[in-house]
Structures are given as C-alpha cells and as structure tokens.
Amino acid sequence: MLLQPTIVTGITHPLVASAFVKHRFNMVGNRRQVEEVLVLDAHRISDLTGEDVQAAILADMDMILAQAQRRAIAVDSIEIRLH
C-alpha cells in the first residue's frame, strides 16, 4: 500500500518553494513502521551555491519545523531538494 504525500502549506522561508511530507515504510524487527519525511523544495538563487542554499535552510530549520508543527505534522527526518 502506498501512501500519498501530504502537502504542507504555511512554510514561509525565502528559499523554500514548496514543502510536503512523504510517508516511508521502515521495517523495525517484524513490525512495519511509517516514517514521516519533510521534503523541502528549495529555490536556487544565482549568487548562492547549492551548499549555501542548504546551509541557509539548515540555519533556519527550527523556524521551519515550528511552522510545520503548528499544522500538527510530525516529522521524523528532513530532505532538502534543489532545483
């Protein structure tokens, strides 16, 4: 069974274009557990390298997670994608 990603609205950060939560199955012993992964699609800015964009997002990660958790979204891990 595949779970559809959950679109996250309300993330306000100048480098984050969109956000969603993907649900990934994780085997723990004989149990199958669902892990919630927050995926952030980031803007690429001409004067910043990919590493700079990632560092800027990571520096503000507490603020971003606070915005996601206001929507009662539990997050187990984070993935940052640059386009």
Stockholm file with secondary structure:
# STOCKHOLM 1.0

chainA/1-83         MLLQPTIVTGITHPLVASAFVKHRFNMVGNRRQVEEVLVLDAHRISDLTGEDVQAAILADMDMILAQAQRRAIAVDSIEIRLH
#=GR chainA/1-83 SS CCCCCEEECCCCCTTEEEEEEEEEEEEETTEEEEEEEEEEEECCCTTSCHHHHHHHHHHTHHHHHHHHHTTTCCCSEEEEEEC
#=GC SS_cons        CCCCCEEECCCCCTTEEEEEEEEEEEEETTEEEEEEEEEEEECCCTTSCHHHHHHHHHHTHHHHHHHHHTTTCCCSEEEEEEC
//
